[in-house]
Amino acid sequence: MQKNPYTELAECLLPEEMVEYFKVVKVDKTPETLDVTLEERDNGVDGYTPGQLRSNGFYEESVIRDYPVRGRKMSFHVRRRRWIDTETGRSVSGCWDLVTEGTRFSKEFAAFFLECLD
């Protein structure tokens, strides 16, 4: 089966973890910026059985900075799902390691800056 060409393009631009766990829902561009809004897929959370969790909206959006694209500053606006465990009533969320600790930069972009400093 052939992939959608837009999906393939997104896979080239987005960090690997984002492609797997998030879907692109909106793209806004200006002459200076490219803002991509992503929402966590409705796949549940590792360690829970199917049907054990119920989606309960989203957490507040996080913004992650990434490599510039075609001269535009690139930002990902990430919306993570909030889940409710139907057995316990507790709030649950997935744990995604998308940024370098202490920054708002993608791991790859932060590594690029560190390499430039060496």
N, C-alpha and C positions, 0 to 999 in steps of 0.2 A: 504494500500500500504506500502510495506517495504522500509525503507530508505536505501540508499547506505551506506555501513559500513564505508567508508572513510569520508562521511559527518558526521556520528555519532561521529567518532573519533575527527574530527575537532571541533564539538560542545563541546566536553569534554575539549579540550585544549584552545579554544579561549574564550575571554570575550564575554558575552551574546550579547552585542550590535554589536560586529563584525560579529557574525554569521548571524544576521538578516539583516544587511545593506551592508556587504562586502562578496566577494567570494575569495577563495584561488586560486591564479593563478600560484604560484611558491613556491617551498620549496627547500632551499639550506642548506646542512648540512656539517659540518666539525667535527673533533673529539671534538672541543671546542664550536661550535656554532650551533644554529638552527635558520635560518632566513626564515620567512614566509612572502611572498608578497601577499597583499590583494588589490583588486580593488573594489571601491564602485559599487554596483549593479546599473543597468540602470533602476531604479524604479521611477525616478523623485524626487521631493522635496515636503514634506508636505506643504499644503496650495496652491498648484498650480493644475490646472485641467490637465487631460491627454491631451497631445499634445501642451500645453502651453509652455513647455520647450524643448529645443533641446540640446543634449549633445554636449559639445565643448571641448573635451580632458580632461586632468587631471591637477590638481595642482602638485607642486613639492612633491615628496614622503616625508612622515614623518616617523620617526623611534620611536617605542614605545618598552620599555623594559618590560619583564614579568618574571614570575617564571622560574627558570631553569628547563629543562626537561632532564631526564636521564644524568645529569651531564653536559649538554650543556647550555650555555647562550642562552636565548630565546629572539628574537627580531621580532617585527611585522613591516613590511615595508608597510605603508598604502598610497594608492593613491586615493585621493578624486576626484570625478568628478567636472568638471566646466560646468555649464549650462548657456544657453542664453534664456532669456524670449523672445519668438517670437513676443509678442505684443509690448514690450517696447525696446527691444534690450539690456537690462541691464544684467549684469553678476549675476548669482545666484549660491549659493552652499548650501548643507545641513549642518546642525550644529550638529556635533557629539561630545558628552562629553565622550571621550575615555581615557583621561589621568588626573591625579591629577594636579591641578593648580600649576604651578611653577616647574613641574618635567617633565620627559620624561618616567615616569612609568605608567603602567596601574593602574586604580583605585584600583583593588584588591591587586596588588603587593605593592603599596604605603601603603595601609591599613595594610598589613602584617608587613611592616617595623615599622610603628607607634605603632602597638601592641607590637612589640619586645622591643621598647623603654620604654614602661610603666612598 
